[in-house]
Amino acid sequence: MHDADMAYDTTTGISHHRWDELLDNIASLLPAGVTSVVVDGPGGQPGAVADRLAATLRAAGRSCSRLARTTPPAADADSDSAAETVVLADGPDWRKARGWDVVIWLRTDPSGHGHHPGGEVGASIVIDLHDPAWPVIRRVAAPLAKGGPWYISETRAFFSPRAATWDTKFGDDMPAYAAAISRARIPRHSVVIDVGCGTGRALPALRQAVGPHGAVIAVDLTPEMLRHARAKGRAAHAKLVLADARQLPFASASADAVFAAGLIMHLPDPEAGLRQLARITRVGGLLILFHPSGRAALAARHGRTLEPDEPLAAVPLQRSTQNTGWRLTTYDDAEDRFLAIATRE
């Protein structure tokens, strides 16, 4: 029995529901028609996840051929059956044996250490499995990520369990938020929307920036995050709204500034997200993208290597802001902060 099978067998009903929801979401992301899928990652988990995914696909009425051998013979490297809709394998040997339409990578170590070479690079779907009782989809490649309800359920599955301890872990970042907001020079008496506000760490500084006659609106997708924002008294600084950053419930050109801390890297389509932020911002308004750690420090904390094509890297961000109605005016990627400021054109 795989380690992940053993963990699954001892989980609660809530955990079983999380597994079922995740597997349904993965199944919904797979392309229609004949599709080849490989599950990869350290240890025995890939086989267990592939077995469960095969069962989910078959239960949904989709034909699936499960290639169960650990080491594929050379003759099997291109042995797809035209009658099968999904060809599903697991492990690094199968991954190297042929090209795959979808590569699913399992993160099993929250620090990122212990991943074998080639791991997450090139993966289509990345699953956080460091807690086998609570798996979460953390990244989906753009060609697969369009539409569907998966993003809401997976985002909430990631942030909901973390909401209660979020400020305990990161509450000392609030001075960095205040410094970034001061540097952005949001106009007094203006309307500012904090998109992806979490527990509202930016809200006191945003209220101070716009003054008592300005308006601060805070948006998050996870109810537990907003509940803890209220518990911290931060609703006194802003109106709290439960909403999806990809479909904001605000009129076009209704904001003078948009503040987004750590948002863009969580969106399945960063350019679509930037376009939505541009829609709600008046011409000449501000976009403030912030994180209290620089990109290199954040990557090191998660045990990954910075890639030049990441959405917040200088060249991609310059291109994506230009493509979505913004003009990037400030780009500061220091060790202790990330701050990019753009103006709505």
C-alpha positions as CSV (number, residue, x, y, z in Angstrom):
1,M,0.0,0.0,0.0
2,H,1.3,3.5,-0.9
3,D,2.0,5.9,2.0
4,A,-0.6,8.3,0.6
5,D,-3.2,5.4,0.5
6,M,-2.5,4.7,4.2
7,A,-2.9,8.4,5.0
8,Y,-6.1,8.6,3.0
9,D,-7.6,5.5,4.7
10,T,-7.2,7.2,8.1
11,T,-8.6,10.7,7.2
12,T,-11.8,12.1,8.4
13,G,-15.0,12.6,6.4
14,I,-14.0,16.2,5.8
15,S,-10.6,15.1,4.4
16,H,-12.2,12.5,2.1
17,H,-14.4,15.3,0.8
18,R,-11.3,17.4,0.1
19,W,-9.7,14.6,-1.8
20,D,-12.9,14.0,-3.8
21,E,-13.2,17.7,-4.6
22,L,-9.6,17.9,-5.7
23,L,-9.8,14.9,-7.9
24,D,-13.0,16.2,-9.5
25,N,-11.3,19.5,-10.2
26,I,-8.3,17.8,-11.8
27,A,-10.7,15.7,-14.0
28,S,-12.4,18.9,-15.1
29,L,-9.1,20.5,-16.1
30,L,-8.1,17.6,-18.4
31,P,-8.6,18.4,-22.1
32,A,-11.4,16.6,-24.0
33,G,-10.6,13.8,-26.3
34,V,-7.6,11.5,-26.2
35,T,-5.3,12.8,-23.5
36,S,-2.1,11.4,-21.9
37,V,-1.4,12.2,-18.2
38,V,1.5,11.4,-16.0
39,V,1.6,12.0,-12.2
40,D,5.1,12.6,-10.8
41,G,6.7,13.4,-7.5
42,P,8.8,11.9,-4.7
43,G,7.9,8.7,-2.8
44,G,4.9,6.5,-3.4
45,Q,2.3,9.2,-3.6
46,P,2.2,9.5,-7.5
47,G,0.9,6.0,-7.8
48,A,-1.8,6.4,-5.2
49,V,-2.9,9.7,-6.7
50,A,-2.9,8.3,-10.2
51,D,-5.0,5.3,-9.0
52,R,-7.6,7.6,-7.4
53,L,-7.7,9.9,-10.5
54,A,-8.3,6.9,-12.7
55,A,-11.2,5.8,-10.5
56,T,-12.6,9.4,-10.5
57,L,-12.5,9.6,-14.3
58,R,-14.2,6.2,-14.7
59,A,-16.9,7.1,-12.2
60,A,-17.6,10.2,-14.3
61,G,-18.0,8.0,-17.4
62,R,-14.6,8.8,-19.0
63,S,-12.6,5.9,-20.4
64,C,-9.2,5.6,-18.8
65,S,-6.2,3.3,-19.4
66,R,-4.1,3.1,-16.3
67,L,-0.4,2.2,-17.2
68,A,0.6,0.7,-13.9
69,R,4.2,-0.5,-14.6
70,T,6.8,1.5,-12.7
71,T,9.4,1.1,-15.5
72,P,7.9,1.3,-19.0
73,P,9.5,-1.0,-21.6
74,A,10.7,0.9,-24.6
75,A,8.1,-0.7,-26.8
76,D,5.3,0.8,-24.6
77,A,6.6,4.4,-24.8
78,D,4.0,5.2,-27.5
79,S,1.4,2.5,-26.8
80,D,-1.7,4.7,-26.5
81,S,-4.9,2.9,-27.4
82,A,-7.0,5.0,-29.7
83,A,-10.1,3.6,-28.0
84,E,-9.1,5.1,-24.6
85,T,-9.9,8.7,-23.7
86,V,-7.3,9.2,-21.0
87,V,-3.9,7.3,-20.8
88,L,-2.7,7.7,-17.2
89,A,0.8,6.7,-15.7
90,D,2.9,7.7,-12.8
91,G,6.5,8.2,-11.8
92,P,9.7,9.7,-13.3
93,D,10.4,6.7,-15.6
94,W,7.1,7.0,-17.4
95,R,7.5,10.8,-17.4
96,K,10.8,10.5,-19.3
97,A,9.6,7.7,-21.6
98,R,7.4,9.9,-23.8
99,G,5.7,13.2,-24.2
100,W,2.6,13.9,-22.1
101,D,-0.3,16.2,-22.7
102,V,-0.6,16.9,-18.9
103,V,2.1,16.5,-16.2
104,I,0.9,16.5,-12.6
105,W,3.6,17.3,-10.0
106,L,3.1,16.5,-6.3
107,R,4.8,18.8,-3.8
108,T,5.4,16.7,-0.7
109,D,7.9,18.9,1.2
110,P,6.7,22.4,2.1
111,S,10.3,23.6,2.1
112,G,10.9,22.4,-1.4
113,H,13.8,20.3,-0.4
114,G,14.1,16.7,-1.5
115,H,12.5,17.2,-4.9
116,H,14.2,15.1,-7.6
117,P,15.6,16.9,-10.7
118,G,13.1,18.2,-13.3
119,G,10.3,18.0,-10.8
120,E,8.0,21.0,-10.9
121,V,9.5,22.5,-14.0
122,G,7.2,22.0,-17.0
123,A,4.4,20.6,-14.9
124,S,0.8,21.4,-16.0
125,I,-0.8,21.0,-12.6
126,V,1.0,21.3,-9.2
127,I,-0.6,19.8,-6.1
128,D,0.5,20.7,-2.6
129,L,0.5,17.3,-0.8
130,H,2.7,18.0,2.2
131,D,-0.4,17.2,4.3
132,P,-1.8,14.1,2.6
133,A,-5.1,14.7,4.5
134,W,-5.6,18.1,2.8
135,P,-4.3,18.2,-0.8
136,V,-4.6,21.5,-2.7
137,I,-4.1,22.4,-6.3
138,R,-1.5,25.3,-6.2
139,R,-0.8,26.0,-9.9
140,V,-2.4,25.2,-13.2
141,A,-0.7,26.1,-16.5
142,A,-2.6,28.7,-18.5
143,P,-3.8,26.5,-21.3
144,L,-5.7,24.3,-18.8
145,A,-6.8,27.0,-16.4
146,K,-9.5,28.8,-18.3
147,G,-12.9,28.8,-16.7
148,G,-14.5,26.3,-14.4
149,P,-15.2,26.4,-10.6
150,W,-11.9,24.7,-9.6
151,Y,-10.1,28.0,-8.8
152,I,-12.6,29.1,-6.1
153,S,-12.7,25.7,-4.2
154,E,-8.9,25.3,-4.4
155,T,-8.1,28.8,-3.3
156,R,-10.5,28.5,-0.3
157,A,-9.0,25.1,0.5
158,F,-5.6,26.6,0.7
159,F,-6.4,29.8,2.7
160,S,-9.2,28.7,4.9
161,P,-7.1,26.5,7.3
162,R,-4.4,29.2,7.4
163,A,-6.7,32.2,8.2
164,A,-6.7,31.7,12.0
165,T,-2.9,31.8,12.2
166,W,-2.2,34.2,9.4
167,D,-1.5,37.2,11.6
168,T,0.5,35.2,14.0
169,K,2.8,34.2,11.2
170,F,2.9,37.5,9.3
171,G,1.5,40.2,11.5
172,D,4.9,41.9,11.9
173,D,4.8,42.7,8.2
174,M,2.3,45.6,8.8
175,P,5.0,48.3,8.9
176,A,6.2,47.1,5.5
177,Y,2.6,47.5,4.2
178,A,2.5,51.0,5.6
179,A,5.8,52.0,4.0
180,A,4.7,50.7,0.6
181,I,1.4,52.5,0.7
182,S,3.1,55.7,1.8
183,R,5.5,55.4,-1.1
184,A,2.7,54.9,-3.6
185,R,1.1,58.3,-2.7
186,I,-2.5,57.4,-3.0
187,P,-4.5,60.6,-3.2
188,R,-6.4,61.9,-0.2
189,H,-10.2,61.5,-0.3
190,S,-9.9,58.8,-3.0
191,V,-11.5,55.4,-3.5
192,V,-9.0,52.5,-3.0
193,I,-9.8,48.8,-3.3
194,D,-7.6,46.2,-1.7
195,V,-8.0,43.1,-3.9
196,G,-7.0,39.9,-2.1
197,C,-7.0,41.6,1.3
198,G,-6.6,38.5,3.4
199,T,-7.0,39.4,7.1
200,G,-6.7,43.1,6.2
201,R,-3.2,43.9,7.2
202,A,-3.1,46.8,4.7
203,L,-6.4,48.4,5.7
204,P,-5.2,50.7,8.6
205,A,-2.5,52.2,6.3
206,L,-4.9,52.5,3.3
207,R,-7.4,54.3,5.6
208,Q,-4.7,56.7,6.8
209,A,-3.7,57.3,3.1
210,V,-7.2,58.3,1.9
211,G,-8.3,60.0,5.1
212,P,-11.7,60.0,6.8
213,H,-13.5,61.3,3.6
214,G,-12.0,58.6,1.3
215,A,-13.3,55.1,0.8
216,V,-11.6,51.8,1.4
217,I,-13.0,48.6,0.1
218,A,-11.4,45.2,0.9
219,V,-12.1,42.1,-1.2
220,D,-11.2,38.5,-0.6
221,L,-12.4,35.2,-2.0
222,T,-12.1,33.3,1.3
223,P,-14.8,33.9,4.0
224,E,-12.5,32.8,6.8
225,M,-10.0,35.5,5.9
226,L,-12.7,38.2,6.1
227,R,-14.0,36.8,9.3
228,H,-10.6,37.1,10.9
229,A,-10.3,40.7,9.5
230,R,-13.5,41.5,11.3
231,A,-12.2,39.8,14.5
232,K,-9.1,42.0,14.3
233,G,-11.3,45.2,14.1
234,R,-10.2,46.0,10.6
235,A,-13.7,46.4,9.3
236,A,-13.6,49.8,11.0
237,H,-11.2,50.9,8.3
238,A,-12.9,49.4,5.2
239,K,-16.0,47.8,3.7
240,L,-15.3,44.1,3.5
241,V,-16.6,42.3,0.4
242,L,-16.6,38.5,-0.5
243,A,-15.7,38.3,-4.2
244,D,-13.5,36.7,-6.9
245,A,-10.7,39.0,-8.1
246,R,-11.3,37.7,-11.6
247,Q,-14.9,39.0,-11.6
248,L,-15.0,42.1,-9.3
249,P,-18.5,43.4,-8.5
250,F,-17.6,47.0,-9.1
251,A,-18.4,49.5,-11.9
252,S,-15.8,50.3,-14.5
253,A,-13.6,53.2,-13.6
254,S,-14.9,53.3,-10.0
255,A,-11.6,53.2,-8.1
256,D,-8.8,55.7,-7.9
257,A,-6.3,53.1,-6.7
258,V,-6.1,49.3,-6.5
259,F,-3.8,47.6,-3.9
260,A,-2.9,44.0,-4.4
261,A,-0.5,42.2,-2.0
262,G,0.5,38.7,-3.2
263,L,-2.5,38.5,-5.5
264,I,-1.0,38.1,-9.0
265,M,1.0,34.9,-8.4
266,H,-2.2,33.2,-7.1
267,L,-4.3,34.0,-10.2
268,P,-4.4,31.3,-12.9
269,D,-4.2,33.9,-15.7
270,P,-2.3,37.0,-14.4
271,E,-3.0,39.1,-17.5
272,A,-6.7,38.5,-17.2
273,G,-6.4,39.5,-13.6
274,L,-4.5,42.7,-14.5
275,R,-7.1,43.5,-17.1
276,Q,-9.9,43.1,-14.5
277,L,-8.0,45.5,-12.1
278,A,-7.7,48.0,-15.0
279,R,-11.4,47.8,-15.7
280,I,-12.4,49.1,-12.3
281,T,-9.7,51.8,-12.2
282,R,-10.1,55.3,-13.7
283,V,-7.7,56.7,-16.2
284,G,-4.7,58.0,-14.2
285,G,-5.4,55.8,-11.3
286,L,-2.8,53.6,-9.5
287,L,-2.1,49.9,-9.3
288,I,0.1,48.9,-6.3
289,L,1.5,45.4,-6.4
290,F,3.2,44.5,-3.1
291,H,4.7,41.6,-1.2
292,P,6.6,42.0,2.2
293,S,9.3,39.8,0.8
294,G,11.3,40.2,-2.4
295,R,10.9,37.5,-5.1
296,A,14.3,35.9,-4.3
297,A,13.6,35.7,-0.6
298,L,10.2,34.3,-1.1
299,A,11.4,31.7,-3.6
300,A,14.1,30.6,-1.2
301,R,11.6,30.3,1.6
302,H,9.5,27.9,-0.6
303,G,12.6,26.0,-1.8
304,R,12.2,26.9,-5.5
305,T,14.3,28.6,-8.1
306,L,13.3,31.9,-9.7
307,E,12.4,31.6,-13.3
308,P,12.8,34.5,-15.8
309,D,9.2,34.1,-17.1
310,E,7.4,34.4,-13.8
311,P,4.6,36.9,-13.9
312,L,6.3,39.3,-11.4
313,A,9.7,39.2,-13.1
314,A,10.7,42.5,-14.5
315,V,10.3,41.8,-18.3
316,P,7.0,39.8,-18.0
317,L,5.4,42.3,-15.7
318,Q,6.4,45.2,-18.0
319,R,4.8,43.3,-20.9
320,S,1.7,42.2,-19.1
321,T,0.9,45.6,-17.6
322,Q,1.4,47.2,-21.0
323,N,-0.9,44.6,-22.6
324,T,-3.7,45.3,-20.0
325,G,-4.0,49.0,-19.9
326,W,-1.3,50.0,-17.4
327,R,2.0,51.9,-17.6
328,L,4.6,50.5,-15.1
329,T,6.4,53.3,-13.4
330,T,8.1,51.7,-10.4
331,Y,9.7,48.2,-10.1
332,D,11.5,47.5,-6.8
333,D,12.4,43.9,-6.1
334,A,14.5,44.2,-3.0
335,E,15.3,41.4,-0.5
336,D,12.8,42.7,2.1
337,R,9.9,43.7,-0.2
338,F,8.5,43.6,-3.7
339,L,6.8,46.8,-4.9
340,A,5.6,47.6,-8.4
341,I,3.4,50.7,-9.2
342,A,1.6,51.3,-12.5
343,T,-0.7,54.0,-13.8
344,R,-3.9,53.4,-15.6
345,E,-3.7,54.6,-19.2
